[in-house]
Amino acid sequence: MSTDGLTVEVSHLTKRYGEITAVRDLSFTVEPGVITGFLGPNGAGKTTTMRMLTGLVSPTSGTATIGGKPYKRLARPSGTVGAMFDANAFHPGHTARDHLRVYAAMGGHPDSRVTELLHQLGLAEAADRRTRGFSTGMRQRLNLATALLGDPRVLLLDEPGNGLDPEGMAWLRGVLRGLAADGRTVLISSHVLSEVQQLVDDVVVIRRGELVAAGPWSRLAGPPAVLVTSPDAETLAATLATSHANAGTVLRVDTVGPGLLRVHGLDAPGVADLAAAHRLRVHELVTENTSLEQLFLDLTTGTLTNDRAATS
Ligand SMILES: Nc1ncnc2c1ncn2[C@@H]1O[C@H](COP(=O)(O)OP(=O)(O)OP(=O)(O)O)[C@@H](O)[C@H]1O
């Protein structure tokens, strides 16, 4: 891993458009060497924040810095930060190669980089086709290639997974993993949690321009719980407790209602196997959302109350 990782820092950032406060007193950091998901429902303020990080929008107050400096004060902005905003911002008559050449010239990057990226991002065969016929997946690849022209240490990608099929997502995961493993700082926004959950190490969640949660995915997501419906619930609870006490593992069983248990610390197959071994009846097993999934569901359905919100 390279040692020249750059931290992205947003500190007390606010952006107002007249009556609308798009971003409100927002603070978080994005570390190098990992992929950070920037999550929030539509209109939460993700794009506005990323635009402030790239100097495209001026903050009303607060700061947005890259390696300690605002974008406009970086010595080589396009060689330090690669950003991608709109997957459709191509001249329809340009080929992929034309498009990259224009941006390479603007950023002062060599033409050889264009050929290199066309290969690296799987666009070599489509290089001389006009972008008007490009699929969403090809557009996302071309956008990422554009962001990578200056071989930047920091990548700010707005909805890079938007419109990708599972194969495209797997490809994106591989590319971003490689970039992060090389010590780069990778921030990707999304309004769909499930889209990025296999992709990100850390998350920053915002709603209505404000921070809701931030930290490593593993800590925020928490282990899933299993909801068990059983006419033998009482015996099953006691059996689960005894067997795990004997095995020395941590397990918690809560009685939710008559015939209904919530088990923490054992997955659904584990509960089913144990019940079968003791000839106890199980009518239903449901793996519950992780706390992050539940939090995001509450955010998008607007049922979040302040005391449910957790920030680190
Ligand atoms: N130039 C602008 N003028 C006025 N209001 C704006 C402007 N840009 C953004 N907004 C408003 O600021 C809020 C945040 O928008 P933003 O695009 O940053 O959200 P987002 O999280 O990126 O949403 P999405 O997932 O839909 O892209 C929205 O209410 C939006 O309408």
The ligand as a Tripos MOL2 file, in Angstrom:
@<TRIPOS>MOLECULE
LIG
   31    33     1     0     0
SMALL
NO_CHARGES

@<TRIPOS>ATOM
      1 N1        -28.5420   24.5320   -7.2320 N.pl3     1 LIG1
      2 C1        -29.5190   24.2990   -6.3650 C.ar      1 LIG1
      3 N2        -30.4710   25.2410   -6.1240 N.ar      1 LIG1
      4 C2        -31.4560   25.0280   -5.2310 C.ar      1 LIG1
      5 N3        -31.6100   23.8840   -4.5250 N.ar      1 LIG1
      6 C3        -30.7000   22.9150   -4.7180 C.ar      1 LIG1
      7 C4        -29.6180   23.0660   -5.6490 C.ar      1 LIG1
      8 N4        -28.8710   21.9190   -5.6190 N.ar      1 LIG1
      9 C5        -29.4670   21.0920   -4.7240 C.ar      1 LIG1
     10 N5        -30.5580   21.6830   -4.1880 N.ar      1 LIG1
     11 C6        -31.4560   21.0960   -3.1640 C.3       1 LIG1
     12 O1        -30.6560   20.6650   -2.0850 O.3       1 LIG1
     13 C7        -31.1480   19.4360   -1.5600 C.3       1 LIG1
     14 C8        -30.0490   18.3800   -1.6000 C.3       1 LIG1
     15 O2        -29.8270   17.9960   -2.9530 O.3       1 LIG1
     16 P1        -28.6800   16.9850   -3.4060 P.3       1 LIG1
     17 O3        -28.7540   16.8680   -4.8930 O.co2     1 LIG1
     18 O4        -27.3950   17.3880   -2.8190 O.co2     1 LIG1
     19 O5        -29.1650   15.6430   -2.7230 O.3       1 LIG1
     20 P2        -28.7030   14.1330   -3.0100 P.3       1 LIG1
     21 O6        -28.5700   13.4890   -1.6830 O.co2     1 LIG1
     22 O7        -27.5210   14.1270   -3.8970 O.co2     1 LIG1
     23 O8        -29.9510   13.5330   -3.7480 O.3       1 LIG1
     24 P3        -30.0420   12.4530   -4.9590 P.3       1 LIG1
     25 O9        -29.7700   11.1110   -4.3560 O.co2     1 LIG1
     26 O10       -31.4540   12.6190   -5.3860 O.co2     1 LIG1
     27 O11       -29.0420   12.8720   -5.9890 O.co2     1 LIG1
     28 C9        -32.3770   19.0900   -2.3650 C.3       1 LIG1
     29 O12       -33.4980   19.5850   -1.6600 O.3       1 LIG1
     30 C10       -32.1680   19.8410   -3.6470 C.3       1 LIG1
     31 O13       -33.4050   20.1540   -4.2430 O.3       1 LIG1
@<TRIPOS>BOND
     1     1     2 1
     2     2     3 ar
     3     2     7 ar
     4     3     4 ar
     5     4     5 ar
     6     5     6 ar
     7     6     7 ar
     8     6    10 ar
     9     7     8 ar
    10     8     9 ar
    11     9    10 ar
    12    10    11 1
    13    11    12 1
    14    11    30 1
    15    12    13 1
    16    13    14 1
    17    13    28 1
    18    14    15 1
    19    15    16 1
    20    16    17 2
    21    16    18 1
    22    16    19 1
    23    19    20 1
    24    20    21 2
    25    20    22 1
    26    20    23 1
    27    23    24 1
    28    24    25 2
    29    24    26 1
    30    24    27 1
    31    28    29 1
    32    28    30 1
    33    30    31 1
@<TRIPOS>SUBSTRUCTURE
     1 LIG1         1 GROUP 0 **** ****
